[in-house]
Amino acid sequence: MNIIRGTFRLFRLLIHLLKGVHICYTALGDVEKFDLNEKQHRIIQDWLYQVAKIIGIDLTVHGTPQKSPAFVVGNHVSWLDIVIVASVLPVSFLSKVEVRKWPVVGLLAAKSGTLFIHRGSKTGAMEAIHLMRERLGSGHSVASFPEAKTTDGTCVHAFHPRLFAAAIETKSVIQPVALRYPHADGVNPIVPFVNNRNLVKHAFRIMSAKRTPAELTLCEPISSEDQPRKQLAQLARNSVAKVVDESG
């Protein structure tokens, strides 16, 4: 861990965040519109790609992006997963509504099309399905982590099937994605965001590392037509687990 390196990257990241705020008001239109066009998605992807570079991520992508609207699902290891997936694919993520109130981050999330839900409430799941159905039905891709929690990256837990209902109803393709953070010991020990780690300290530790390799594998798309949601969730989980297990 190099504190000087981390401080320098943090300074660069803060400048890049200010650039992001400028982009929000000049290139992304109405903050509540959420109807981003292809050019706007590319602007967001390029900005997030630069975030990854600034904090020291060396990203390798395997596979070909799905062009049609898709429900993107993957394993969940760290907050880095969101940066990586959204820098490669034009997606909208689901997030708890509290994030909308966070300084700067809330604005950036809203402008990039994040779907805010009341996570943990009795109606949270139905709210998420409704928003996903609208977004997928209008031709936009949505991303989620169906494990519903982060792991240490050594295995893939069961995918909760409920949100797959929106993909089935809109006949959207399922795009499984596998996230890995390779290391001589298997998984890079500084990456997993588990055990109630402090987000700021965790981020600074990653920025202080020399480089952090990351791999995103775009697995074969899965058709949602005539498939029960439990089976879809299992098929998607198996596709991701195969990559994680074989690479481990």
MARPAVO-308170 format. One record per residue: residue in one letter; chain; x, y, z of N, C-alpha, C in turn. Coordinates in steps of 0.1 Angstrom, whole numbers. Last residue first. Example, Ala and Ser with C-alpha at 12.3 -4.5 7.8 and 13.67 -1.06 7.14 Angstrom:
# MARPAVO-308170
residuo, cadena, nX, nY, nZ, caX, caY, caZ, cX, cY, cZ
S, A, 128, -22, 71, 137, -11, 71, 129, 0, 79 $
A, A, 132, -57, 78, 123, -45, 78, 132, -33, 78 $
//
This chain:
# MARPAVO-308170
residuo, cadena, nX, nY, nZ, caX, caY, caZ, cX, cY, cZ
G, A, -105, -200, -114, -100, -199, -100, -88, -207, -97 $
S, A, -116, -204, -138, -105, -194, -137, -99, -194, -123 $
E, A, -136, -221, -133, -126, -225, -142, -114, -216, -141 $
D, A, -153, -206, -116, -147, -218, -112, -135, -223, -120 $
V, A, -160, -184, -133, -154, -182, -120, -146, -194, -115 $
V, A, -173, -198, -154, -162, -189, -156, -153, -187, -144 $
K, A, -194, -211, -140, -184, -219, -148, -172, -211, -151 $
A, A, -208, -190, -129, -201, -199, -120, -190, -207, -128 $
V, A, -222, -180, -151, -212, -172, -144, -203, -180, -136 $
S, A, -238, -202, -158, -229, -196, -168, -218, -188, -161 $
N, A, -253, -206, -134, -243, -216, -139, -233, -211, -149 $
R, A, -268, -182, -134, -259, -185, -123, -248, -195, -128 $
A, A, -284, -187, -157, -275, -175, -156, -264, -177, -146 $
L, A, -298, -210, -148, -290, -210, -160, -280, -199, -161 $
Q, A, -312, -200, -126, -302, -211, -124, -293, -211, -136 $
A, A, -328, -180, -137, -319, -176, -127, -308, -187, -125 $
L, A, -344, -197, -154, -335, -186, -160, -324, -182, -150 $
Q, A, -357, -212, -135, -348, -219, -144, -338, -209, -150 $
K, A, -372, -192, -122, -363, -200, -114, -352, -207, -123 $
R, A, -389, -183, -143, -378, -174, -138, -368, -182, -130 $
P, A, -394, -205, -172, -397, -200, -158, -386, -193, -152 $
Q, A, -395, -195, -206, -387, -200, -195, -392, -196, -181 $
D, A, -405, -184, -229, -410, -197, -225, -401, -204, -214 $
E, A, -377, -164, -234, -390, -168, -239, -393, -183, -234 $
S, A, -351, -155, -228, -361, -156, -217, -374, -162, -221 $
S, A, -320, -168, -239, -334, -164, -242, -343, -165, -230 $
I, A, -289, -157, -230, -299, -167, -227, -313, -161, -231 $
P, A, -255, -152, -243, -269, -147, -239, -278, -159, -238 $
E, A, -225, -164, -229, -235, -165, -240, -248, -160, -235 $
C, A, -208, -138, -210, -212, -151, -213, -222, -152, -224 $
L, A, -182, -117, -208, -196, -117, -213, -200, -131, -218 $
T, A, -161, -112, -182, -165, -121, -192, -179, -120, -195 $
L, A, -137, -91, -170, -152, -92, -172, -154, -101, -184 $
E, A, -112, -88, -147, -117, -95, -159, -132, -95, -159 $
A, A, -85, -68, -134, -99, -72, -134, -103, -78, -147 $
P, A, -57, -59, -114, -63, -65, -126, -77, -69, -124 $
T, A, -46, -30, -102, -56, -40, -98, -62, -47, -110 $
R, A, -13, -18, -92, -24, -20, -102, -33, -31, -97 $
K, A, -5, -8, -65, 2, -5, -78, -8, -6, -90 $
A, A, -29, 7, -42, -22, -5, -48, -16, -1, -62 $
S, A, -43, 29, -36, -30, 29, -32, -22, 17, -37 $
M, A, -69, 23, -44, -61, 34, -52, -47, 34, -48 $
I, A, -75, 4, -25, -74, 0, -39, -66, 10, -47 $
R, A, -76, 21, -3, -67, 10, -3, -65, 5, -17 $
F, A, -97, 38, -9, -83, 44, -8, -73, 32, -9 $
A, A, -119, 20, -7, -115, 26, -20, -101, 32, -20 $
H, A, -118, 14, 20, -116, 4, 10, -112, 9, -3 $
K, A, -123, 39, 32, -110, 32, 34, -107, 21, 24 $
V, A, -149, 43, 22, -138, 53, 19, -124, 46, 21 $
L, A, -163, 21, 32, -162, 23, 18, -151, 32, 14 $
N, A, -154, -3, 56, -156, 11, 54, -153, 14, 39 $
R, A, -170, -35, 55, -158, -27, 54, -163, -12, 52 $
N, A, -188, -57, 62, -190, -43, 66, -178, -34, 66 $
N, A, -179, -80, 49, -177, -78, 64, -178, -64, 68 $
V, A, -166, -69, 17, -174, -77, 26, -171, -74, 41 $
F, A, -156, -65, -11, -162, -55, -2, -172, -62, 7 $
P, A, -126, -77, -25, -139, -80, -20, -144, -70, -9 $
V, A, -99, -66, -29, -110, -62, -37, -124, -65, -31 $
I, A, -76, -75, -17, -81, -61, -13, -94, -57, -20 $
P, A, -71, -101, -26, -77, -99, -13, -81, -85, -9 $
N, A, -78, -114, -57, -71, -103, -50, -78, -99, -37 $
V, A, -80, -149, -57, -88, -136, -58, -80, -125, -51 $
G, A, -54, -165, -61, -68, -168, -66, -76, -155, -68 $
D, A, -29, -156, -54, -36, -164, -45, -50, -168, -49 $
A, A, -23, -139, -75, -15, -152, -74, -22, -161, -64 $
H, A, -54, -129, -90, -43, -127, -81, -36, -140, -80 $
P, A, -82, -113, -107, -71, -123, -106, -60, -119, -96 $
Y, A, -112, -109, -102, -101, -100, -99, -89, -109, -96 $
R, A, -141, -112, -123, -130, -118, -116, -119, -107, -113 $
L, A, -175, -116, -132, -164, -107, -127, -154, -114, -119 $
A, A, -195, -124, -159, -187, -130, -148, -176, -120, -145 $
V, A, -228, -121, -169, -215, -115, -169, -207, -121, -157 $
P, A, -256, -129, -190, -248, -132, -178, -234, -126, -179 $
Q, A, -282, -115, -202, -268, -114, -205, -260, -117, -192 $
I, A, -313, -125, -215, -305, -125, -203, -290, -125, -207 $
V, A, -335, -105, -236, -324, -115, -235, -317, -114, -221 $
S, A, -370, -101, -230, -356, -95, -231, -346, -107, -229 $
K, A, -397, -101, -228, -390, -110, -238, -376, -105, -240 $
T, A, -410, -89, -208, -406, -80, -220, -399, -88, -231 $
E, A, -414, -110, -191, -425, -102, -195, -422, -93, -207 $
I, A, -387, -117, -186, -397, -127, -192, -408, -119, -198 $
A, A, -377, -95, -173, -371, -99, -185, -381, -109, -193 $
A, A, -393, -95, -150, -393, -84, -159, -388, -87, -172 $
A, A, -385, -119, -137, -399, -118, -142, -400, -106, -152 $
F, A, -361, -116, -125, -361, -122, -139, -375, -121, -145 $
L, A, -365, -109, -99, -363, -99, -109, -363, -104, -123 $
R, A, -366, -135, -86, -378, -127, -87, -376, -116, -98 $
P, A, -345, -154, -82, -352, -153, -95, -362, -142, -97 $
H, A, -312, -150, -70, -326, -148, -67, -334, -146, -80 $
F, A, -287, -173, -76, -293, -160, -81, -308, -160, -77 $
A, A, -264, -185, -51, -276, -187, -59, -281, -173, -63 $
H, A, -229, -175, -55, -241, -179, -47, -253, -180, -57 $
V, A, -198, -185, -66, -210, -177, -70, -222, -183, -63 $
C, A, -165, -179, -51, -177, -188, -56, -188, -179, -60 $
T, A, -147, -161, -45, -142, -175, -48, -153, -184, -53 $
G, A, -155, -136, -38, -151, -138, -52, -146, -152, -55 $
D, A, -167, -131, -14, -153, -130, -14, -147, -133, -28 $
T, A, -196, -111, -22, -190, -123, -18, -175, -121, -18 $
T, A, -225, -90, -16, -212, -93, -21, -206, -105, -15 $
K, A, -259, -98, -25, -249, -94, -16, -235, -97, -22 $
A, A, -276, -107, -45, -282, -97, -35, -272, -94, -24 $
E, A, -273, -122, -67, -269, -128, -54, -274, -120, -42 $
P, A, -280, -106, -89, -290, -114, -82, -286, -122, -70 $
F, A, -273, -75, -96, -265, -86, -91, -275, -95, -83 $
S, A, -282, -60, -128, -285, -63, -114, -275, -74, -109 $
A, A, -292, -37, -154, -282, -46, -148, -285, -48, -133 $
V, A, -309, -33, -185, -309, -31, -170, -299, -41, -165 $
S, A, -312, -15, -216, -307, -27, -208, -306, -23, -193 $
H, A, -340, -4, -234, -328, -1, -227, -324, -13, -218 $
G, A, -365, -4, -247, -353, -7, -255, -340, -4, -248 $
S, A, -388, -2, -232, -385, 9, -240, -371, 8, -248 $
G, A, -387, -25, -217, -397, -24, -227, -395, -12, -237 $
L, A, -367, -19, -198, -365, -30, -209, -375, -28, -220 $
R, A, -381, 1, -184, -369, 3, -190, -366, -7, -201 $
E, A, -405, -12, -175, -406, 0, -183, -393, 2, -191 $
R, A, -394, -34, -161, -403, -36, -172, -404, -24, -181 $
M, A, -380, -19, -141, -373, -27, -150, -381, -30, -163 $
L, A, -402, -9, -127, -392, 0, -133, -384, -7, -144 $
H, A, -414, -33, -118, -421, -23, -126, -412, -14, -133 $
I, A, -394, -45, -103, -399, -52, -115, -406, -42, -124 $
A, A, -392, -26, -82, -380, -29, -91, -385, -35, -104 $
E, A, -417, -28, -70, -413, -16, -76, -401, -18, -86 $
M, A, -416, -54, -61, -425, -51, -72, -422, -38, -78 $
A, A, -395, -51, -42, -393, -60, -53, -403, -57, -64 $
G, A, -407, -32, -24, -395, -30, -31, -393, -38, -43 $
T, A, -428, -34, -7, -431, -33, -21, -419, -31, -30 $
K, A, -417, -36, 18, -426, -47, 13, -429, -46, -2 $
S, A, -382, -26, 16, -396, -24, 19, -405, -36, 13 $
G, A, -357, -32, 6, -360, -36, 20, -375, -34, 24 $
R, A, -354, -3, -14, -349, -17, -11, -352, -20, 4 $
H, A, -370, 14, -33, -371, 14, -18, -367, 0, -14 $
I, A, -349, 24, -61, -360, 16, -54, -359, 17, -39 $
F, A, -339, 39, -90, -339, 40, -76, -352, 33, -70 $
L, A, -320, 32, -116, -334, 30, -112, -334, 29, -97 $
T, A, -298, 55, -133, -301, 45, -123, -315, 44, -119 $
G, A, -290, 73, -154, -302, 64, -156, -305, 54, -145 $
S, A, -271, 91, -149, -267, 80, -157, -278, 69, -159 $
K, A, -283, 109, -132, -281, 113, -146, -277, 102, -155 $
A, A, -281, 94, -108, -294, 98, -114, -293, 101, -129 $
A, A, -254, 93, -104, -262, 80, -105, -275, 83, -112 $
L, A, -247, 119, -101, -241, 112, -112, -249, 99, -114 $
L, A, -262, 126, -78, -264, 133, -90, -259, 125, -102 $
G, A, -249, 109, -59, -264, 108, -62, -267, 114, -75 $
V, A, -223, 118, -59, -226, 105, -64, -240, 103, -67 $
V, A, -229, 146, -49, -222, 143, -62, -226, 129, -67 $
P, A, -242, 133, -18, -236, 144, -26, -228, 139, -38 $
W, A, -271, 112, -19, -257, 114, -16, -251, 125, -24 $
K, A, -297, 108, -26, -294, 120, -18, -279, 122, -15 $
R, A, -297, 84, -40, -300, 96, -48, -297, 109, -40 $
V, A, -293, 65, -21, -281, 69, -29, -284, 82, -36 $
E, A, -318, 58, -12, -310, 67, -4, -298, 72, -12 $
V, A, -329, 39, -29, -333, 53, -31, -324, 63, -23 $
K, A, -306, 15, -42, -315, 19, -31, -317, 34, -32 $
S, A, -307, 6, -77, -300, 11, -65, -310, 15, -54 $
L, A, -299, -10, -107, -309, -8, -96, -301, -3, -84 $
F, A, -285, 6, -136, -284, -3, -125, -296, 0, -115 $
S, A, -285, 4, -171, -290, 11, -159, -290, 1, -148 $
V, A, -259, 2, -196, -269, -4, -187, -273, 7, -177 $
P, A, -239, -5, -220, -249, 6, -218, -261, 2, -209 $
L, A, -208, -19, -208, -222, -21, -214, -231, -9, -211 $
V, A, -184, -9, -197, -184, -18, -209, -198, -19, -216 $
S, A, -190, 5, -176, -180, 11, -185, -179, 3, -198 $
A, A, -207, -11, -161, -212, 1, -168, -203, 8, -177 $
V, A, -188, -30, -151, -199, -34, -160, -204, -22, -168 $
I, A, -171, -13, -135, -166, -21, -146, -177, -25, -156 $
V, A, -187, -1, -116, -179, 8, -125, -175, 0, -137 $
I, A, -198, -24, -104, -207, -14, -111, -199, -6, -120 $
D, A, -175, -36, -92, -183, -43, -102, -192, -33, -111 $
L, A, -166, -20, -72, -159, -19, -84, -167, -26, -96 $
W, A, -180, -29, -50, -185, -17, -57, -179, -15, -70 $
S, A, -176, -65, -54, -172, -52, -49, -180, -41, -55 $
V, A, -188, -89, -62, -176, -89, -54, -174, -76, -47 $
H, A, -213, -107, -76, -210, -94, -70, -199, -96, -60 $
N, A, -221, -119, -109, -217, -121, -95, -212, -108, -90 $
G, A, -248, -106, -130, -235, -111, -127, -233, -114, -112 $
V, A, -269, -97, -157, -268, -102, -144, -254, -108, -141 $
V, A, -289, -77, -177, -275, -81, -174, -274, -85, -159 $
F, A, -313, -80, -199, -312, -80, -184, -298, -86, -181 $
A, A, -311, -60, -229, -308, -72, -221, -309, -70, -206 $
P, A, -317, -50, -262, -319, -47, -248, -318, -60, -240 $
S, A, -290, -61, -284, -304, -59, -281, -306, -56, -266 $
K, A, -262, -67, -283, -267, -55, -289, -281, -51, -285 $
Q, A, -239, -79, -260, -253, -81, -266, -258, -68, -270 $
P, A, -204, -79, -266, -216, -73, -259, -229, -76, -267 $
T, A, -184, -108, -266, -190, -97, -274, -203, -92, -267 $
G, A, -154, -118, -247, -168, -119, -252, -172, -107, -260 $
H, A, -137, -102, -220, -138, -114, -229, -152, -114, -234 $
V, A, -116, -76, -211, -129, -80, -214, -129, -91, -224 $
T, A, -96, -64, -185, -97, -72, -197, -111, -77, -199 $
L, A, -83, -35, -169, -95, -43, -172, -93, -51, -185 $
D, A, -68, -25, -142, -64, -30, -155, -74, -40, -160 $
I, A, -73, 3, -122, -78, -10, -126, -73, -13, -140 $
G, A, -66, 27, -109, -56, 17, -111, -61, 4, -116 $
I, A, -82, 49, -108, -80, 42, -96, -71, 30, -97 $
I, A, -81, 57, -136, -76, 65, -125, -73, 58, -112 $
K, A, -95, 36, -148, -81, 38, -151, -74, 46, -140 $
A, A, -121, 39, -138, -114, 27, -136, -99, 29, -138 $
V, A, -127, 65, -149, -127, 62, -134, -118, 50, -131 $
Q, A, -126, 59, -176, -116, 67, -170, -115, 66, -155 $
Y, A, -150, 44, -177, -137, 38, -181, -125, 46, -175 $
L, A, -168, 64, -171, -166, 54, -161, -153, 46, -164 $
W, A, -167, 79, -194, -163, 86, -182, -160, 75, -171 $
D, A, -175, 60, -213, -162, 66, -214, -157, 72, -201 $
Q, A, -202, 56, -204, -192, 45, -205, -178, 50, -205 $
I, A, -212, 82, -209, -212, 76, -195, -202, 65, -194 $
I, A, -210, 84, -237, -203, 94, -228, -202, 89, -214 $
R, A, -226, 63, -244, -212, 62, -247, -204, 72, -239 $
H, A, -251, 73, -236, -246, 61, -230, -231, 59, -232 $
Q, A, -253, 94, -255, -252, 97, -240, -247, 85, -233 $
K, A, -255, 80, -279, -244, 89, -277, -242, 92, -262 $
E, A, -279, 66, -275, -267, 59, -277, -255, 67, -274 $
N, A, -299, 83, -249, -296, 78, -263, -283, 71, -263 $
L, A, -318, 78, -220, -306, 81, -226, -304, 75, -240 $
D, A, -340, 87, -202, -342, 81, -215, -329, 84, -223 $
F, A, -342, 99, -177, -337, 85, -178, -338, 79, -192 $
K, A, -353, 123, -166, -358, 117, -178, -354, 103, -180 $
E, A, -343, 137, -145, -354, 128, -142, -359, 120, -154 $
V, A, -324, 155, -155, -320, 145, -145, -330, 134, -143 $
D, A, -322, 162, -190, -331, 162, -178, -327, 151, -168 $
G, A, -288, 159, -203, -302, 163, -203, -309, 163, -189 $
L, A, -262, 153, -206, -271, 142, -203, -285, 146, -201 $
A, A, -245, 174, -211, -246, 164, -221, -257, 154, -218 $
T, A, -244, 193, -190, -242, 198, -204, -246, 187, -215 $
Y, A, -247, 182, -165, -256, 193, -169, -254, 198, -183 $
C, A, -229, 160, -166, -243, 158, -162, -252, 169, -167 $
I, A, -205, 172, -171, -211, 164, -182, -226, 162, -179 $
H, A, -201, 183, -146, -202, 192, -157, -209, 185, -169 $
V, A, -198, 160, -131, -209, 169, -128, -211, 178, -140 $
G, A, -174, 150, -142, -187, 143, -144, -199, 151, -141 $
K, A, -156, 169, -134, -158, 167, -148, -172, 160, -151 $
L, A, -157, 161, -107, -161, 175, -111, -164, 175, -126 $
L, A, -145, 136, -110, -158, 137, -105, -165, 151, -108 $
H, A, -119, 144, -117, -127, 136, -127, -142, 137, -123 $
I, A, -110, 155, -93, -111, 163, -105, -120, 157, -116 $
L, A, -111, 131, -78, -119, 143, -74, -121, 152, -86 $
L, A, -91, 116, -91, -105, 112, -91, -114, 123, -88 $
R, A, -68, 130, -85, -72, 129, -99, -87, 125, -100 $
F, A, -68, 126, -57, -68, 140, -63, -73, 139, -77 $
L, A, -64, 98, -57, -76, 104, -51, -78, 118, -56 $
R, A, -39, 95, -68, -51, 90, -75, -64, 96, -70 $
F, A, -24, 107, -47, -24, 113, -61, -36, 108, -69 $
T, A, -30, 90, -26, -34, 104, -25, -34, 110, -39 $
G, A, -19, 66, -36, -33, 67, -33, -38, 81, -32 $
R, A, 8, 73, -36, 1, 69, -49, -14, 70, -47 $
I, A, 12, 77, -9, 15, 88, -19, 7, 85, -32 $
I, A, 7, 52, 2, -1, 63, 5, 0, 75, -5 $
N, A, 7, 21, -10, 15, 33, -11, 6, 45, -10 $
M, A, 8, -12, 0, 0, 0, 0, 9, 12, 0 $
//
